[in-house]
Amino acid sequence: MALLVGTLISLPVTAQLQEVDILNTPVDISEDFVDYNNTFYFADELVDFNPQTGMGTVKYLRHDYQTRQAFNNMLMRPVPVEANEFPTTEYEVSPELPLQIQFVSDRTIRIKMASGPQFHKQEESLMLVDGTAPNRPELWNYSKIEGGHSYSNEYGRVEILAKPWHVKLYDETGKLLTSTLHSSDVTSTYTPVLPFSYVRRNSDYSRSMAAVLSLEPGEKIFGLGESFTQFNKRGQKVVLWVDDANGVQNETMYKPIPFYMSSRGYGVFMHTSSPITVDFGKYFNAANNMMIGDDVADLFFFLGEPKEILDEYTDLTGKAEMPPLWSFGFWMSRITYFSEKEGREIASNLRKYKIPSDVIHFDTGWFDVDWRNNYEFAEDRFDDPVDMMKDMKEDGFHISLWQLPYFTPQNTLFDEIVEKELAVKDRKGNIPFEDAVLDFSNPEAVEWYQGKLKHLFDQGVGVFKVDFGEAAPATGQYHSGRTGFYEHNLYPLRYNKAVAELTKKEKGYSLIWARSTWAGSQRYPLHWGGDAATTNTAMSATLRGGLSLGLSGFSFWSHDVGGFVTAAPEGLYRRWTPFGMLTSHVRSHGEPPTEPWLYNESFLQAFREADNMRYELMPYIYAQAKVSAEQGLPMMRALFVEFPDDPGSWLIDDQYLFGSSMLVAPLFEEITEREVYLPPGKWIDYQTGKVYDSGWHTIKAGDIPIIALVKNGTVIPHIELAQSTQDMDWSKLDLKVYAAEETNEATGKIYLPEGDAVETISVSKRGSNFEVTENPLNGKTTFRTQWQNQER
């Protein structure tokens, strides 16, 4: 958001965090950049620069906004002003402030600028792998150019120009990708556009940066976390503040991530946990205004196509660990199972009705009082939880338990948490809410918390639901020494980390089921999509949110099949089920009934067929998961990730690729066919074997109510159906070959549960079928091939 015409008055940050109308209202930092009581400093020229160290200084020119009446309109315009401090000898009118450029890799550039001196202790960043970013200037070639400096390599070029000051990014062909905006760039418009600058609030002298970049015609923007608004963020203003969104159809987010990518071939990571608001051309369509609450703009730029950008970003902030095989099975849940008897009945019915499943989740009701999280099974409803979990494990079920980091006043742990000072405090030293909010910036609080979870792991629990985490007090005082201005957004990352690291230590795998995130949370799989309504529009918004999160570095993601808030209508649940089964992880959860046998025989059969499909696809799912984790790719990915050179693929937000080779188009209405866009190449219907060329087609769903197609020349490995992943026989796999008549070869990926690496299986046409040309898993697995093509 650039500066608006008008006389809008807003509150400074300190006031925003104290006087919001409703508790935990997201902080929109952009209001400070349209408050004309403030003073603005425009980046103007490079005063000095050392190309060997990448260090320099930039001069900023001081401006105020003043009114100007023109034909009955009151306009606002920036005007250079003198210093307003006394003594005048002590303070700069035009401050000269530090600029630093680093080269993290051959595709990643870091630009760091400060709006004032940094006297605080520099600490390692939780958002970065190992806490720091490398600097490898030897990967870039320096040259002095007219008016500035240039660094280049085979992937692109970055120029730093002296006056007017600019940083310009180019790709390997010399195409300008984006540039910082200087005030001289916007003189040809009457619209007052804020250039690259910072604001100094006259209320408290605090500062925040506005890192303003150019937007080019046709440029599209994607990412920023699990955003449920329109997929392409161009023309939107996005507030990055962790929030309990209370659904999946509004602009607030459980999982905001300060990272985005552009269709022009670059990505940006805004390295901060402060509030951020980004205006992607909503106010002025040629300006991308990153309004960062921090007084430092620490920006990482990534060059390349989407896959390369995601690989670079996750090299910096972390790639997801590979979850255990059983986590890819079906999770059965509702809100909530209250007793051991109920849990055992669910396990028995899953096997009785032949619903393949690996996880039973106990939600809010396993304590003595529903929702009162004290880490103890209710003794009057769970006779022997250890024995229950042992029996279920033998039958192929792992147990998931709900919990959250907020403790109500009647919780038996409340007094202990407060007395040991393990909770976030307010300015007086009290707790800010009625609940005690565990302070994960306090190592003692983390140790106390992990002790509670360890006891449950020792009893046999397999995984914890890491619920909530969005309500860390914005005005709170944290053990880290910082306020909620910096700790609120960081809270989910600390929370995810505490549970995931304990799980890895105690169970040998990294697995959580979490709702809230920040940059770096992708290291700790996995996350689900929050409290969706039980409607068609919520189902489609769920997909958009998942696609956006996948473009933000998250490989693994799930959602509540059928929606959460009310009992799912049968038709919606029937269509949502195969969508869930073709997502990285799958759970039915929400208001009862969620168990498929509680609807009717027809629904039970439809649910079973979709679930059977997933379990038979497990070798494909497992291999694609491993590749995704290694490369920082989402398992559920936007079409343009695989087809960046296809303009049509950048326009699709109601379809996705499941792994690299399966295209999925869910049914978002009570229909049996829909329009489907197919990227370049031929595609074979997964259910019918019908072959399609690229472009738009009206395609009818198969017996399973979803449309799924496979890229021509793909081998999809299948396994014999089992009711649990622990009963699967990986020594015999079926290779289903999806190939058009003229195609003679095909390939696929296989990753065995005990394997060391993903293997590529190649097949060649031999008469009326395909045969394996080389078996890299010889001695471990045998194959049977089947050619899936209706037209042969």
DAJO-V335940 format. One record per run of one state. SS is the DSSP state (alpha for helix, beta for strand, coil for the rest). FROM is the first residue (numbers start at 0). TO is the last residue. If there is no record, write none. Layout:
{{SS:FROM:TO} {SS:FROM:TO}}
//
This chain:
{{coil:0:11} {alpha:12:18} {coil:19:27} {alpha:28:33} {coil:34:37} {beta:38:49} {coil:50:53} {beta:54:69} {coil:70:71} {beta:72:79} {coil:80:94} {beta:95:102} {coil:103:106} {beta:107:113} {coil:114:127} {alpha:128:130} {coil:131:135} {alpha:136:138} {coil:139:139} {beta:140:144} {coil:145:146} {beta:147:152} {coil:153:154} {beta:155:160} {coil:161:161} {beta:162:162} {coil:163:164} {beta:165:170} {coil:171:174} {beta:175:179} {coil:180:181} {alpha:182:185} {coil:186:195} {beta:196:199} {coil:200:205} {beta:206:213} {coil:214:219} {beta:220:224} {coil:225:235} {beta:236:239} {coil:240:240} {beta:241:241} {coil:242:251} {beta:252:252} {coil:253:254} {beta:255:261} {coil:262:264} {beta:265:269} {coil:270:274} {beta:275:279} {coil:280:285} {beta:286:291} {coil:292:294} {beta:295:302} {coil:303:304} {alpha:305:316} {coil:317:323} {alpha:324:327} {coil:328:328} {beta:329:331} {coil:332:338} {alpha:339:351} {coil:352:357} {beta:358:361} {coil:362:383} {alpha:384:393} {coil:394:396} {beta:397:402} {coil:403:404} {beta:405:406} {coil:407:412} {alpha:413:418} {coil:419:421} {beta:422:422} {coil:423:423} {beta:424:424} {coil:425:434} {beta:435:437} {coil:438:441} {alpha:442:458} {coil:459:461} {beta:462:465} {coil:466:475} {beta:476:476} {coil:477:481} {beta:482:482} {alpha:483:506} {coil:507:511} {beta:512:513} {coil:514:519} {alpha:520:522} {coil:523:525} {beta:526:527} {coil:528:534} {alpha:535:549} {coil:550:555} {beta:556:557} {coil:558:558} {beta:559:560} {coil:561:568} {alpha:569:580} {coil:581:584} {beta:585:587} {coil:588:594} {alpha:595:597} {coil:598:599} {alpha:600:615} {coil:616:616} {alpha:617:630} {coil:631:634} {beta:635:636} {coil:637:637} {alpha:638:641} {coil:642:645} {alpha:646:650} {coil:651:654} {beta:655:657} {coil:658:660} {beta:661:664} {coil:665:671} {beta:672:677} {coil:678:681} {beta:682:684} {coil:685:689} {beta:690:691} {coil:692:693} {beta:694:699} {coil:700:705} {beta:706:710} {coil:711:712} {beta:713:718} {coil:719:723} {alpha:724:726} {coil:727:730} {beta:731:737} {coil:738:743} {beta:744:749} {coil:750:757} {beta:758:765} {coil:766:767} {beta:768:773} {coil:774:780} {beta:781:786} {coil:787:791}}
//
